[in-house]
Amino acid sequence: MSEQRQDHDHVFEVAKSREAEGLIVYLKSSHGGWTFRIVPVRDPGQPRFWCLRVEPCAQASAIAPTSSIAPYYTGAGMSRDVLMQTLDAIKTETAAWLGEAHQRAFRRWLLAVSAKPLPVEFEPRVAPGAKRSAERPSTVPSVLATSAEVAREPAS
């Protein structure tokens, strides 16, 4: 893991993806289990430049589900060279990058999202018959039938 950034005991670390994903970077929150996917995209206001779209997601994977929380955009108007320097700074100097004055609003957004409970669909799947963690009981009733229940249902 790279350097860490603390805000009242809250730490963000670079998370490694199992697959090579080009320029995508992931930050993992130490509280609440949130992961944030940082993706370089064309700046909507200046399409010849770049910015970073940050999406709350389930894990460090391009195919991981994203949250219904709207993405955050930071680093508007970056040239390709500045984009590459910024991605390198995120990977190697996470704490310093998050500590920059122009990242205050972004840090507040990260902390606000991290304080929210993870969506149920972000929780790891539990094998049939196994119990969920006592820390976070499911509040959503299961709508999936077990294979035994499906076998008992009459054919239509």
Residue pairs with C-beta under 8 A, 6 or more apart in sequence:
1 13
1 14
1 15
2 13
2 14
2 91
2 92
2 93
2 94
3 92
3 93
3 94
3 95
3 96
4 11
4 12
4 13
4 30
4 94
4 95
5 11
5 12
5 94
5 95
5 98
5 99
5 107
6 95
7 107
7 111
9 30
9 31
10 29
10 30
10 31
10 111
10 114
11 29
11 30
12 27
12 28
12 29
12 30
12 36
12 94
12 98
12 110
13 27
13 28
13 30
13 94
14 25
14 26
14 27
14 28
14 90
14 91
14 94
15 26
15 27
15 28
15 35
15 59
15 60
16 26
16 60
17 24
17 26
17 60
17 61
17 62
18 60
18 61
19 61
19 62
21 62
23 39
23 40
23 83
23 87
24 37
24 38
24 39
24 40
24 62
25 37
25 38
25 87
25 90
25 91
26 35
26 36
26 37
26 38
26 57
26 60
27 35
27 36
27 38
27 90
27 94
27 110
28 34
28 35
28 36
28 60
29 35
29 36
29 110
29 114
31 114
31 115
32 114
32 115
32 116
32 117
32 118
33 118
33 122
34 56
34 113
34 114
34 116
34 118
35 56
35 57
35 58
35 59
35 60
35 64
36 54
36 55
36 56
36 57
36 110
36 113
37 54
37 55
37 56
37 57
37 60
37 62
37 64
37 66
38 52
38 53
38 54
38 87
38 90
39 52
39 53
39 54
39 55
40 50
40 51
40 52
40 53
40 83
40 87
41 50
41 51
41 52
41 53
42 48
42 49
42 50
42 51
43 49
43 50
43 51
43 76
43 77
43 78
44 51
44 73
45 76
45 77
46 76
46 77
49 76
49 77
49 78
49 79
50 75
50 78
50 79
50 80
50 82
50 83
51 73
51 74
51 75
51 76
51 77
51 78
52 73
52 74
52 75
52 86
53 71
53 72
53 73
54 71
54 72
54 73
54 74
54 106
54 109
54 110
55 66
55 67
55 71
56 66
56 67
56 69
56 113
57 64
57 65
57 66
57 67
58 64
58 65
58 66
58 121
58 122
65 121
65 122
67 113
67 119
67 122
68 119
69 113
69 116
72 106
72 109
74 103
74 106
75 83
75 86
78 86
86 97
89 96
89 97
90 97
97 103
98 106
98 107
98 110
117 136
118 136
120 138
120 139
120 140
123 132
123 136
123 138
126 132
128 146
128 147
132 138
145 153
